């Protein structure tokens, strides 16, 4: 979850945060960081979803064009006349 951070590194980070913010302010800072991370995750998921929608729309357009080309090829005989 934390990449290459082990337990000793996390303890050092927590001690430094405790010294900087103090015991009364630390829970508030933790909540703020958690809220910011949730917002960041939500935003990245929204952006990812929009990219996927755009890719699917482009693929759908390509498929529609392929179907039109095949339909056009099938509707014409060898002499260029349309078959009803």
Secondary structure, 3 states (H helix, E strand, C coil): CCCCCCHHHHHHHHHHHHHHHHHHHHHHHHHHHHHHHHHHHHHHHHHHHHHHHHHHHHHHHHHHHHHHHHHHHHHECCCCCECC
